[in-house]
């Protein structure tokens, strides 16, 4: 993944008439947590896509994040990272004794890449074009990952492998990308996000590489 400086803007939740859960250390601590832990997704980083993703979730009496989902997103990799980072805040909340844990909270997370590294001046038109391209790219990516997933099960049509290899080249699924994904997974594992790391390792495996197999065997059973 391309490394980029980034700014993550924390937008505070609206204050309700009753006491709300509070991130331990306050809003500034939350903003610092996001800045230190978020992994700006590769596609959005390369294409200088910014945006605000609304994540809905509940917090139980123990301060754990539960039932988290993207309420409003862009349909791209920023959605996944916003959801991941909110889940990562689990157990970092102070919950009032009388708090109703069935309350559904909405947390906006704003992503804004460092535009000096973009190579172009982002505008709404090219950002929307990049978002549309992401969805087309996902269809090609799914063709690759589905092929290898089926191949491991002995169910793939191997006569299509040459086509799949060409798709991998088109998508840039090479050794450099795999190394970057492995580094990203390592960072997530160190954050305590084994689920996120396993997702990255599974991706590596499902584009036809065995470089993540030892990690999957150790951490993802």
PyMOL commands that set and color helices and strands:
alter all, ss='L'
color gray80, all
select helices_A, chain A and resi 27-37+42-46+77-87+115-117+124-152+158-171+175-190+194-205+213-219
alter helices_A, ss='H'
color red, helices_A
select strands_A, chain A and resi 6-10+22-23+51-59+65-72+93-94+105-113
alter strands_A, ss='S'
color yellow, strands_A
deselect
rebuild
show_as cartoon
